[in-house]
Amino acid sequence: MVQIPPEVASVIASYAAPRDLFMLCLTSKAFQRAAERRIYENMMLRDAHSAFVACHALITGDTLRGSYVKRLVLYQDPRRVTGQNNLSRAPLAFWEVVRLALTKTVNLESLTIFDPNVMHSWVLDCKEFRFQLREGNFRLPWDAPMVAFLQTQPKLLTLTVSDAREAGPLYSILPTALPILDTFSGPLLAVAELFGSPLRRIQMAADEETAPLIPTIVEDLAKKKKTLRNLCVLGLPEAIVLETVQLVSTAVFSPQLRYLGILPLPVDLGEWHHLHRALMKLPALAMIELDATHWLPPPVEYFQRVFILELRMFSATLQHVVFWIKQHRFHWYARDGHWALVHQPGRYPHKDSLWCS
């Protein structure tokens, strides 16, 4: 039988549809190698059972499989929450298999771990990991194992951490640990641990307990983060929104700031002059997000347009204005001298990505 050169097999496999790759593996060794490279390059593990099978394949199969993995996503598909597929009920042994599989992924660049229980960060604390991530998305706590892992990832550009410890100290990270980190989304208190990184985009989430600390964190950012271009604050109370915006307007990054959100829109129109004065000090601002959920009645599209025209009087660079009303996003954008609207229901601010655009 004529042997197909690996280069030819790789070209053929690159044109194959994803559903055909598994059949291609059965035709010959050359096609198996070429098809597996594509199969394992992006691994989407949607439930506990499929994740266990895939991780077991990386551990026990061909030693090259792990080297093919560039992106790995582990999460719970809500359509697959049945029996042994339920990631929230996965035993300790399951997470040990995940950690062992990660030791095989030497070329991994992007890793997402969505832990429904937000507790298995110890999976990341392993001295046998040889990969260097560019992107990390973790529904895991900012704790000792997380910090220990991050201090081994100097090439990380984008980081998302879902939670901080509810009790105990906040674990510190070395100021030089993430020297090129560009984008961070996570708990408010964790932001203070990343002042040593050249962050350009920050989304920080506060709850009722940590919300009073927002002005303090913003004030620290205002003094130290000249590189900042986008700032998003989730959970900002209306009572301190004007104080926060004032701090932003006098920050070292204010001349370059392009995005600001998500600001509760003050109900008292008499206070708007404070907002207007702050906007005048942001000469590069291109997008602002406003939350009008607390307005009764909520501003309809006509009044949204009036608000936009008023904002543009004090911020001529604005190209995008977004209003949030519960799970409805009203995205206004300038086009050919007019303002166009895209209304998208079923959206959630904490899952939105405009802040990092």
C-alpha positions as CSV (number, residue, x, y, z in Angstrom):
1,M,0.0,0.0,0.0
2,V,1.3,3.5,-0.9
3,Q,2.3,5.5,2.1
4,I,0.9,9.0,2.2
5,P,3.5,11.6,3.2
6,P,2.6,13.3,6.5
7,E,2.6,16.7,4.8
8,V,0.0,15.6,2.3
9,A,-2.1,14.0,5.1
10,S,-2.0,17.3,7.1
11,V,-3.2,19.3,4.1
12,I,-6.1,16.9,3.5
13,A,-7.0,16.9,7.2
14,S,-7.0,20.7,7.3
15,Y,-9.9,20.7,4.8
16,A,-11.9,18.0,6.4
17,A,-15.1,18.9,8.3
18,P,-14.9,18.5,12.1
19,R,-17.4,15.6,12.0
20,D,-15.2,13.7,9.5
21,L,-12.0,13.9,11.5
22,F,-12.8,10.8,13.6
23,M,-13.5,8.7,10.6
24,L,-10.3,10.0,9.0
25,C,-8.4,8.6,12.0
26,L,-9.5,5.1,11.0
27,T,-8.1,5.2,7.5
28,S,-4.3,5.1,8.1
29,K,-1.6,6.1,10.6
30,A,-0.7,9.2,8.6
31,F,-4.3,10.4,8.6
32,Q,-4.8,9.5,12.2
33,R,-1.8,11.7,13.2
34,A,-3.0,14.6,11.0
35,A,-6.6,14.3,12.1
36,E,-5.7,14.1,15.8
37,R,-3.8,17.3,15.6
38,R,-7.0,19.1,14.7
39,I,-9.2,17.1,17.1
40,Y,-7.1,17.9,20.1
41,E,-6.0,21.4,19.2
42,N,-9.2,23.0,20.6
43,M,-10.8,20.8,23.3
44,M,-14.3,21.8,24.3
45,L,-15.3,19.7,27.3
46,R,-19.0,20.3,28.1
47,D,-19.7,18.0,31.0
48,A,-17.9,15.7,33.5
49,H,-18.2,12.5,31.5
50,S,-16.8,13.9,28.2
51,A,-14.1,15.7,30.2
52,F,-13.0,12.5,31.9
53,V,-12.9,10.6,28.7
54,A,-10.9,13.3,26.9
55,C,-8.5,13.7,29.8
56,H,-8.0,10.0,30.0
57,A,-7.1,10.0,26.3
58,L,-4.4,12.6,26.9
59,I,-3.0,10.6,29.8
60,T,-3.0,7.1,28.4
61,G,-2.9,7.5,24.7
62,D,-0.2,8.6,22.2
63,T,2.2,10.9,24.1
64,L,1.9,13.4,21.2
65,R,-1.8,14.1,21.8
66,G,-1.1,16.4,24.7
67,S,1.3,18.5,22.7
68,Y,-1.5,19.2,20.1
69,V,-3.7,21.0,22.7
70,K,-3.6,24.7,22.3
71,R,-7.0,25.6,23.8
72,L,-8.9,23.7,26.5
73,V,-12.3,24.7,27.9
74,L,-13.9,22.8,30.7
75,Y,-17.5,23.9,31.7
76,Q,-20.9,22.5,32.4
77,D,-23.3,22.7,29.5
78,P,-26.8,23.2,31.1
79,R,-28.3,20.8,28.6
80,R,-26.1,18.0,29.8
81,V,-26.7,18.1,33.6
82,T,-27.7,14.5,34.1
83,G,-26.3,11.8,36.3
84,Q,-22.5,11.4,35.9
85,N,-22.4,14.4,33.5
86,N,-23.0,16.9,36.4
87,L,-19.7,18.7,36.9
88,S,-20.9,20.1,40.3
89,R,-21.0,16.5,41.6
90,A,-17.7,15.3,40.1
91,P,-15.6,13.5,42.8
92,L,-12.1,14.5,43.8
93,A,-10.7,11.8,41.6
94,F,-12.2,13.5,38.6
95,W,-10.3,16.7,39.3
96,E,-7.1,14.8,39.9
97,V,-7.4,13.3,36.4
98,V,-7.9,16.9,35.0
99,R,-4.7,18.0,36.7
100,L,-2.8,15.0,35.4
101,A,-4.0,15.7,31.9
102,L,-2.9,19.3,32.1
103,T,0.6,18.1,32.7
104,K,0.6,16.6,29.2
105,T,-0.5,19.8,27.4
106,V,2.9,21.4,27.0
107,N,1.8,23.8,24.3
108,L,-1.4,25.0,25.9
109,E,-2.1,28.7,25.3
110,S,-5.7,29.2,26.5
111,L,-7.3,27.5,29.5
112,T,-10.8,27.9,30.8
113,I,-12.0,26.0,33.9
114,F,-15.6,26.7,35.0
115,D,-16.0,25.1,38.4
116,P,-19.6,25.2,39.5
117,N,-18.5,24.9,43.1
118,V,-15.7,27.5,42.8
119,M,-13.4,25.5,45.0
120,H,-11.0,23.3,43.0
121,S,-8.2,25.9,42.4
122,W,-5.7,23.3,43.7
123,V,-5.9,21.7,40.3
124,L,-3.7,24.6,39.0
125,D,-1.0,24.2,41.7
126,C,1.3,21.7,40.0
127,K,5.0,21.9,39.5
128,E,4.8,19.6,36.5
129,F,3.0,22.0,34.3
130,R,5.2,23.1,31.4
131,F,2.8,25.2,29.4
132,Q,2.8,29.0,29.3
133,L,-0.7,30.5,28.9
134,R,-1.6,33.6,27.0
135,E,-5.2,33.5,28.2
136,G,-6.7,32.2,31.4
137,N,-10.4,32.1,32.4
138,F,-11.2,30.6,35.7
139,R,-14.4,30.3,37.8
140,L,-12.1,29.6,40.7
141,P,-11.2,31.6,43.8
142,W,-8.3,34.0,44.2
143,D,-6.5,31.9,46.8
144,A,-3.1,30.5,47.6
145,P,-3.1,27.8,44.8
146,M,-4.3,30.4,42.2
147,V,-1.6,32.9,43.2
148,A,1.1,30.2,43.1
149,F,-0.1,29.2,39.6
150,L,-0.2,32.7,38.3
151,Q,3.4,33.3,39.4
152,T,4.5,30.6,37.0
153,Q,2.8,32.3,34.0
154,P,4.8,35.3,32.9
155,K,3.4,35.2,29.3
156,L,-0.2,35.7,30.4
157,L,-2.0,38.5,28.6
158,T,-5.7,38.0,29.6
159,L,-6.9,36.8,33.0
160,T,-10.4,36.2,34.4
161,V,-11.0,35.1,37.9
162,S,-14.5,34.8,39.2
163,D,-14.3,35.1,42.9
164,A,-12.2,36.0,46.0
165,R,-12.1,34.1,49.2
166,E,-15.1,35.0,51.4
167,A,-13.1,34.5,54.6
168,G,-9.4,34.8,55.4
169,P,-6.7,37.0,53.9
170,L,-6.5,38.0,50.3
171,Y,-3.4,36.3,48.9
172,S,-0.7,38.6,47.5
173,I,1.0,38.1,44.2
174,L,4.6,39.2,43.4
175,P,4.5,42.6,41.7
176,T,6.7,41.2,38.9
177,A,4.7,38.0,38.4
178,L,2.6,39.0,35.4
179,P,4.9,41.4,33.5
180,I,2.7,41.7,30.3
181,L,-0.8,41.2,31.6
182,D,-3.0,43.4,29.5
183,T,-6.6,42.6,30.5
184,F,-8.1,41.5,33.8
185,S,-11.6,40.7,35.0
186,G,-12.2,39.7,38.5
187,P,-13.1,40.7,42.1
188,L,-12.4,44.2,43.3
189,L,-9.9,43.3,45.9
190,A,-7.8,41.3,43.4
191,V,-7.2,44.4,41.3
192,A,-5.1,45.9,44.1
193,E,-2.8,42.9,43.7
194,L,-2.1,43.6,40.0
195,F,-0.7,47.1,40.2
196,G,2.6,45.8,39.0
197,S,1.2,44.7,35.7
198,P,0.8,47.0,32.7
199,L,-3.0,46.6,32.6
200,R,-4.9,48.4,29.8
201,R,-8.4,46.9,30.4
202,I,-9.9,46.2,33.8
203,Q,-13.3,44.9,34.8
204,M,-13.7,44.7,38.6
205,A,-16.7,43.3,40.4
206,A,-17.9,44.4,43.8
207,D,-20.6,43.1,46.1
208,E,-22.4,44.7,49.0
209,E,-19.5,44.1,51.3
210,T,-16.7,45.4,49.0
211,A,-18.6,48.2,47.2
212,P,-17.6,50.9,49.7
213,L,-14.0,50.2,48.8
214,I,-14.5,51.1,45.1
215,P,-13.4,54.8,45.5
216,T,-10.3,53.6,47.3
217,I,-9.3,51.2,44.6
218,V,-10.1,53.7,41.8
219,E,-8.0,56.3,43.6
220,D,-5.1,54.0,43.7
221,L,-5.6,53.2,40.0
222,A,-5.8,56.9,39.3
223,K,-2.3,57.5,40.8
224,K,-0.5,54.4,39.4
225,K,-2.1,53.0,36.2
226,K,-1.1,55.4,33.4
227,T,-1.5,52.6,30.9
228,L,-5.3,52.1,31.6
229,R,-7.6,52.6,28.6
230,N,-10.8,50.7,29.6
231,L,-12.4,50.7,33.1
232,C,-15.5,48.8,34.0
233,V,-17.0,48.6,37.5
234,L,-19.7,46.0,38.2
235,G,-21.8,46.6,41.3
236,L,-21.2,50.3,41.6
237,P,-23.8,51.9,43.9
238,E,-25.5,55.1,42.8
239,A,-24.5,56.7,46.1
240,I,-20.8,56.8,45.1
241,V,-21.0,57.0,41.3
242,L,-20.3,60.7,41.1
243,E,-17.4,60.4,43.5
244,T,-16.0,57.5,41.4
245,V,-16.3,59.4,38.2
246,Q,-14.6,62.5,39.7
247,L,-11.6,60.3,40.7
248,V,-11.5,58.9,37.1
249,S,-11.6,62.4,35.6
250,T,-8.5,63.4,37.5
251,A,-6.5,60.2,37.1
252,V,-3.2,59.8,35.4
253,F,-4.9,57.7,32.7
254,S,-7.8,60.2,32.1
255,P,-6.3,61.7,28.9
256,Q,-6.2,58.2,27.3
257,L,-9.3,56.6,28.7
258,R,-11.5,55.2,25.9
259,Y,-14.2,53.2,27.8
260,L,-16.0,53.8,31.1
261,G,-18.8,51.8,32.7
262,I,-21.1,50.6,34.1
263,L,-22.3,53.7,35.8
264,P,-25.7,53.9,37.5
265,L,-27.5,56.8,35.9
266,P,-28.2,59.4,38.6
267,V,-32.0,59.8,39.0
268,D,-31.5,63.3,40.4
269,L,-31.0,65.4,37.2
270,G,-29.7,68.2,39.4
271,E,-26.6,66.1,40.0
272,W,-25.8,65.6,36.3
273,H,-23.6,68.7,36.2
274,H,-21.0,66.7,38.2
275,L,-21.1,64.0,35.5
276,H,-20.8,66.5,32.8
277,R,-17.8,68.2,34.4
278,A,-16.1,64.9,34.7
279,L,-16.7,63.9,31.1
280,M,-15.1,67.1,29.9
281,K,-11.9,65.9,31.4
282,L,-11.9,62.6,29.4
283,P,-10.8,63.8,25.9
284,A,-10.4,60.3,24.4
285,L,-13.6,58.7,25.7
286,A,-15.4,56.8,23.0
287,M,-17.8,54.5,24.9
288,I,-19.8,54.9,28.1
289,E,-22.2,52.3,29.6
290,L,-25.0,53.5,31.9
291,D,-27.4,51.5,34.1
292,A,-30.9,52.8,34.2
293,T,-32.5,49.7,35.8
294,H,-33.3,51.7,39.0
295,W,-35.3,54.4,37.1
296,L,-39.1,54.3,37.5
297,P,-40.3,54.4,34.8
298,P,-37.3,53.3,32.8
299,P,-36.2,55.8,30.1
300,V,-37.7,54.8,26.7
301,E,-35.8,55.2,23.5
302,Y,-36.8,58.8,22.9
303,F,-35.4,59.9,26.3
304,Q,-32.3,57.8,25.8
305,R,-31.6,59.7,22.6
306,V,-32.1,63.0,24.5
307,F,-29.6,61.9,27.2
308,I,-27.1,61.0,24.5
309,L,-27.3,64.4,22.8
310,E,-26.8,66.0,26.2
311,L,-23.7,63.8,26.9
312,R,-22.2,64.6,23.5
313,M,-22.3,68.3,24.4
314,F,-19.7,67.6,27.1
315,S,-17.9,64.7,25.5
316,A,-17.6,65.2,21.7
317,T,-15.6,62.0,21.2
318,L,-18.3,59.7,22.3
319,Q,-19.2,57.2,19.6
320,H,-21.0,54.5,21.7
321,V,-23.5,54.9,24.5
322,V,-25.1,51.9,26.2
323,F,-28.1,51.8,28.5
324,W,-28.8,48.8,30.6
325,I,-32.4,48.2,31.8
326,K,-32.5,44.9,33.6
327,Q,-31.5,42.3,31.0
328,H,-32.0,44.6,28.1
329,R,-29.0,46.3,26.4
330,F,-29.7,49.4,24.3
331,H,-26.5,50.1,22.3
332,W,-26.5,53.4,20.6
333,Y,-23.7,54.2,18.1
334,A,-22.8,57.1,15.9
335,R,-23.2,56.5,12.1
336,D,-23.1,59.0,9.3
337,G,-23.9,61.9,11.7
338,H,-26.9,60.1,13.3
339,W,-27.4,57.8,16.2
340,A,-28.4,54.2,15.5
341,L,-29.8,51.7,18.0
342,V,-29.3,48.0,18.6
343,H,-31.6,46.6,21.3
344,Q,-30.6,43.2,22.6
345,P,-32.8,41.5,25.3
346,G,-31.5,38.6,27.3
347,R,-28.1,40.1,28.1
348,Y,-26.3,40.3,31.4
349,P,-23.7,43.0,32.2
350,H,-21.3,40.6,34.0
351,K,-21.3,38.4,30.8
352,D,-20.9,41.3,28.4
353,S,-17.6,42.0,26.6
354,L,-17.9,45.6,25.4
355,W,-15.6,46.7,28.1
356,C,-12.7,44.8,26.6
357,S,-13.3,45.9,23.0
